[in-house]
Amino acid sequence: MEDIGSGKKKFEVYVYAKKLLDKLENLNTKIKNPIDIEEVKKGIYYARKYHGSQMRQSGDPYYSNPIEVTIMLAEFVAEEVPKLFMTISYFMILLRI
């Protein structure tokens, strides 16, 4: 694999990457500070470049787990953290802090 920034290699979408990129593109429509999809693609590219031949006992690629965790964290941060801050702000107003 050539480096993605060299212009010789195009980013290839595969099942794990597609799931994450679809989730992030959807979340970008809902949040104030959108996620830089190109930077995420670079991270996925290099994970695949350096760990693409490693497999888990299940047969899944080694890099699939961090991508799955990223999907869960992206959902939580985009959807739940704002609710948490609203709740904290509400209690601070009630307590006049």
MARBA-3410 file (N, C-alpha, C, O; in Angstrom, 1 decimal):
97
0.8,-1.2,0.0,0.0,0.0,0.0,0.9,1.2,0.0,1.8,1.4,0.8 ~ 0.6,2.1,-0.9,1.3,3.4,-0.9,0.7,4.3,0.2,-0.5,4.1,0.6 ~ 1.4,5.4,0.6,0.8,6.3,1.5,-0.3,7.0,0.9,-0.3,7.4,-0.3 ~ -1.4,7.3,1.6,-2.6,7.9,1.1,-2.3,9.3,0.6,-3.0,9.8,-0.3 ~ -1.4,10.0,1.3,-1.1,11.4,0.9,-0.2,11.5,-0.4,0.0,12.6,-0.9
0.4,10.4,-0.8,1.3,10.4,-1.9,0.6,10.6,-3.3,1.3,10.9,-4.3 ~ -0.7,10.4,-3.3,-1.4,10.5,-4.6,-1.4,9.3,-5.4,-2.1,9.2,-6.4 ~ -0.6,8.3,-4.9,-0.5,7.0,-5.7,-1.6,6.0,-5.3,-1.9,5.1,-6.0 ~ -2.1,6.2,-4.1,-3.1,5.2,-3.6,-4.4,5.9,-3.2,-4.3,6.9,-2.5 ~ -5.5,5.4,-3.7,-6.8,6.0,-3.3,-7.4,5.2,-2.1,-7.1,4.0,-2.0
-8.1,5.9,-1.3,-8.7,5.3,-0.1,-9.8,4.3,-0.6,-10.6,4.6,-1.4 ~ -9.7,3.0,-0.1,-10.6,2.0,-0.5,-11.6,1.8,0.7,-11.2,1.6,1.8 ~ -12.9,1.8,0.3,-13.9,1.6,1.4,-14.2,0.1,1.5,-14.3,-0.6,0.4 ~ -14.2,-0.4,2.7,-14.5,-1.8,2.9,-15.5,-1.9,4.0,-15.9,-0.8,4.6 ~ -16.0,-3.0,4.4,-17.2,-3.2,5.3,-17.0,-2.4,6.6,-17.9,-1.7,7.0
-15.9,-2.5,7.3,-15.7,-1.9,8.6,-15.6,-0.4,8.4,-16.2,0.4,9.2 ~ -14.9,0.1,7.4,-14.7,1.5,7.2,-16.1,2.1,6.8,-16.4,3.2,7.3 ~ -16.8,1.4,5.9,-18.1,2.0,5.5,-19.0,2.2,6.6,-19.7,3.2,6.7 ~ -19.1,1.2,7.5,-20.0,1.4,8.7,-19.6,2.6,9.5,-20.5,3.4,9.9 ~ -18.3,2.8,9.8,-17.9,4.0,10.6,-18.1,5.3,9.8,-18.7,6.2,10.3
-17.8,5.3,8.5,-17.9,6.5,7.8,-19.4,6.9,7.6,-19.7,8.1,7.6 ~ -20.3,5.9,7.4,-21.7,6.2,7.3,-22.2,6.8,8.6,-23.0,7.8,8.6 ~ -21.8,6.2,9.7,-22.2,6.7,11.0,-21.7,8.2,11.2,-22.5,9.0,11.7 ~ -20.5,8.5,10.9,-19.9,9.8,11.1,-20.6,10.8,10.2,-20.8,11.9,10.6 ~ -20.8,10.4,9.0,-21.5,11.4,8.0,-22.9,11.7,8.6,-23.4,12.8,8.5
-23.6,10.7,9.1,-24.9,10.9,9.7,-24.8,11.8,10.9,-25.6,12.8,11.1 ~ -23.8,11.6,11.8,-23.7,12.4,13.0,-23.3,13.8,12.6,-23.7,14.8,13.3 ~ -22.5,14.0,11.5,-22.1,15.3,11.1,-23.3,16.2,10.8,-23.2,17.5,10.9 ~ -24.4,15.7,10.4,-25.6,16.5,10.1,-26.3,16.9,11.4,-27.2,17.8,11.4 ~ -25.9,16.3,12.6,-26.6,16.6,13.8,-25.8,17.4,14.8,-26.3,17.9,15.8
-24.5,17.6,14.6,-23.6,18.2,15.6,-23.1,19.5,15.1,-23.0,19.8,13.9 ~ -22.7,20.4,16.0,-22.2,21.7,15.7,-20.8,21.7,15.1,-20.6,22.4,14.1 ~ -19.9,20.9,15.6,-18.5,20.8,15.1,-18.4,19.5,14.3,-18.1,18.5,15.0 ~ -18.5,19.5,13.0,-18.4,18.3,12.3,-17.1,17.6,12.4,-16.0,18.3,12.5 ~ -17.1,16.3,12.2,-15.9,15.5,12.3,-15.2,15.6,10.9,-15.9,15.5,9.9
-13.9,15.7,10.9,-13.2,15.7,9.6,-13.1,14.3,9.1,-12.2,13.5,9.5 ~ -13.9,14.0,8.1,-14.0,12.6,7.5,-12.7,12.2,6.9,-12.3,11.1,6.9 ~ -12.0,13.2,6.2,-10.7,12.9,5.6,-9.7,12.4,6.6,-8.9,11.5,6.3 ~ -9.6,13.0,7.8,-8.7,12.5,8.8,-9.0,11.1,9.3,-8.1,10.3,9.5 ~ -10.3,10.9,9.4,-10.7,9.5,9.8,-10.3,8.5,8.7,-9.8,7.4,9.1
-10.5,8.9,7.5,-10.1,8.0,6.4,-8.6,7.7,6.5,-8.2,6.5,6.2 ~ -7.8,8.7,6.8,-6.4,8.5,6.9,-6.1,7.5,8.0,-5.2,6.6,7.9 ~ -6.7,7.6,9.2,-6.5,6.7,10.3,-6.9,5.3,9.9,-6.2,4.4,10.3 ~ -8.0,5.1,9.3,-8.4,3.8,8.8,-7.4,3.2,7.8,-7.1,2.1,7.9 ~ -7.0,4.1,6.9,-6.0,3.6,5.9,-4.8,3.1,6.5,-4.3,2.0,6.2
-4.2,3.8,7.5,-3.0,3.4,8.1,-3.2,2.2,9.0,-2.3,1.4,9.1 ~ -4.3,2.1,9.7,-4.6,0.9,10.5,-4.6,-0.3,9.6,-4.1,-1.4,10.0 ~ -5.2,-0.2,8.5,-5.3,-1.3,7.5,-3.9,-1.6,6.9,-3.6,-2.7,6.7 ~ -3.2,-0.5,6.6,-1.9,-0.7,6.0,-0.9,-1.5,6.9,-0.2,-2.4,6.5 ~ -0.9,-1.1,8.2,0.0,-1.7,9.1,-0.5,-2.9,9.9,0.3,-3.7,10.4
-1.8,-3.1,9.9,-2.4,-4.3,10.6,-3.3,-5.1,9.8,-4.0,-6.0,10.3 ~ -3.3,-4.9,8.5,-4.2,-5.6,7.6,-4.0,-7.1,7.5,-5.0,-7.8,7.2 ~ -2.8,-7.5,7.7,-2.6,-9.0,7.7,-2.9,-9.7,9.0,-2.9,-10.9,9.0 ~ -3.1,-8.9,10.1,-3.3,-9.5,11.4,-4.8,-9.9,11.5,-5.7,-9.1,11.2 ~ -5.1,-11.1,12.0,-6.5,-11.5,12.2,-6.7,-11.9,13.6,-5.8,-12.4,14.3
-7.9,-11.7,14.1,-8.4,-12.2,15.4,-8.7,-13.7,15.3,-8.8,-14.2,14.2 ~ -8.9,-14.3,16.4,-9.3,-15.7,16.4,-10.6,-15.9,15.7,-10.8,-17.0,15.1 ~ -11.4,-14.9,15.8,-12.8,-15.0,15.1,-12.7,-15.0,13.6,-13.6,-15.3,12.9 ~ -11.5,-14.5,13.1,-11.3,-14.4,11.7,-11.5,-13.0,11.2,-11.2,-12.6,10.0 ~ -12.0,-12.1,12.1,-12.1,-10.7,11.7,-10.7,-10.0,11.7,-9.8,-10.4,12.4
-10.6,-9.0,10.9,-9.3,-8.2,10.9,-9.0,-7.6,12.3,-9.9,-7.2,13.0 ~ -7.8,-7.6,12.6,-7.3,-7.0,13.9,-7.9,-5.6,14.1,-8.2,-5.3,15.3 ~ -7.9,-4.8,13.1,-8.3,-3.4,13.2,-9.8,-3.2,13.3,-10.3,-2.1,13.5 ~ -10.6,-4.3,13.2,-12.0,-4.1,13.2,-12.6,-3.7,14.6,-13.5,-2.9,14.7 ~ -11.9,-4.2,15.7,-12.4,-3.8,17.0,-12.3,-2.3,17.3,-13.2,-1.7,17.8
-11.1,-1.7,17.1,-11.1,-0.3,17.3,-12.1,0.5,16.5,-12.6,1.6,16.9 ~ -12.4,0.1,15.3,-13.3,0.8,14.5,-14.7,0.6,15.1,-15.5,1.6,15.1 ~ -15.1,-0.6,15.5,-16.4,-0.8,16.2,-16.5,0.1,17.5,-17.6,0.7,17.7 ~ -15.4,0.2,18.3,-15.4,1.0,19.5,-15.6,2.4,19.1,-16.3,3.2,19.8 ~ -15.0,2.9,18.0,-15.1,4.3,17.6,-16.5,4.6,17.2,-17.0,5.7,17.5
-17.2,3.7,16.6,-18.6,3.9,16.2,-19.4,4.1,17.5,-20.3,5.0,17.6 ~ -19.2,3.2,18.5,-20.0,3.4,19.8,-19.7,4.7,20.5,-20.6,5.4,21.0 ~ -18.4,5.1,20.5,-18.0,6.3,21.2,-18.5,7.5,20.4,-19.0,8.5,21.0 ~ -18.5,7.5,19.1,-19.0,8.6,18.3,-20.5,8.8,18.6,-21.0,10.0,18.8 ~ -21.3,7.7,18.7,-22.7,7.9,19.0,-22.9,8.5,20.4,-23.7,9.4,20.6
-22.1,8.0,21.4,-22.2,8.4,22.8,-21.9,9.9,22.9,-22.6,10.7,23.4 ~ -20.7,10.3,22.3,-20.3,11.7,22.4,-21.3,12.6,21.7,-21.6,13.7,22.2 ~ -21.7,12.2,20.5,-22.6,13.1,19.8,-24.0,13.2,20.4,-24.6,14.3,20.3 ~ -24.5,12.1,21.0,-25.9,12.1,21.4,-26.1,12.2,22.9,-27.0,12.9,23.4 ~ -25.2,11.6,23.7,-25.4,11.6,25.1,-24.7,12.7,25.9,-25.2,13.2,26.9
-23.5,13.1,25.5,-22.7,14.1,26.2,-23.5,15.4,26.2,-23.5,16.1,27.3 ~ -24.1,15.9,25.1,-24.9,17.1,25.2,-26.0,17.1,26.2,-26.3,18.0,26.9 ~ -26.7,15.9,26.3,-27.7,15.7,27.3,-27.1,15.8,28.7,-27.8,16.4,29.6 ~ -26.0,15.3,28.9,-25.3,15.3,30.2,-25.0,16.8,30.6,-25.3,17.2,31.7 ~ -24.5,17.6,29.7,-24.2,19.0,29.9,-25.4,19.8,30.2,-25.4,20.7,31.1
-26.5,19.5,29.5,-27.8,20.2,29.8,-28.3,19.8,31.2,-28.8,20.7,31.9 ~ -28.2,18.6,31.6,-28.6,18.2,32.9,-27.7,18.9,34.0,-28.3,19.4,35.0 ~ -26.4,18.9,33.8,-25.5,19.6,34.8,-25.9,21.0,34.8,-25.9,21.6,35.9 ~ -26.1,21.7,33.7,-26.4,23.1,33.7,-27.7,23.4,34.4,-27.8,24.4,35.1 ~ -28.7,22.5,34.2,-30.0,22.7,34.9,-29.8,22.6,36.4,-30.3,23.5,37.1
-29.0,21.6,36.9,-28.8,21.5,38.3,-28.0,22.7,38.9,-28.2,23.1,40.0 ~ -27.1,23.2,38.1,-26.3,24.3,38.5,-27.2,25.6,38.7,-27.0,26.4,39.6 ~ -28.1,25.7,37.8,-29.1,26.8,37.9,-29.9,26.7,39.1,-30.1,27.6,39.8 ~ -30.4,25.5,39.3,-31.2,25.2,40.5,-30.5,25.5,41.8,-31.0,26.1,42.8 ~ -29.2,25.1,41.8,-28.4,25.3,43.0,-27.7,26.6,43.1,-27.0,27.0,44.1
-27.9,27.4,42.0,-27.3,28.8,41.9,-25.8,28.7,42.1,-25.2,29.5,42.8 ~ -25.2,27.8,41.4,-23.7,27.7,41.4,-23.1,28.6,40.4,-21.9,28.6,40.3
END
